[in-house]
Amino acid sequence: MTAIVNGLAATPARRKLLQAIADGNGRISYDANEKTVYDHNTGIRVTNRCREMVAAEWIRALTPDEPRGPGEQWFRVYYRLTDLGRTALRGES
C-alpha cells in the first residue's frame, strides 16, 4: 500500500524524484526564464511533480542566500527535502 504523507501519495515515481533531489549535485533545478523544473540527468521536465511536492510541503526551494552544494550553480533554484519529504522518501505515513 502506498503511504499518504500530508495528503499526497508517496508513489514510486515521486519517491524517485525525491531521491534525485536528496542526492543533489545540481540534478534537479528550476529555470526562472522558462518557469520549468528540469531533471538535468534525463532532460525531463518535472515541474508539475515538484509543484505537487512543494504544495504538500515535501520539498522547499533554497533561498538566494543559502549555500549551494557540489554541482549547484548560484543562478539556479534548487530544492531540499523537508521532514515530510524524508518521511515520504522512506514510504512511511
ABEGO torsion letter per residue (X at the ends): XBBBBGGBBBBAAAAAAAAAAAAEGGABBBBAAAGBBBBAAAGBBAAAAAAAAAAAGABBBBBAABBBBBGBBAABBBBBBBAAAAAAAAGBX
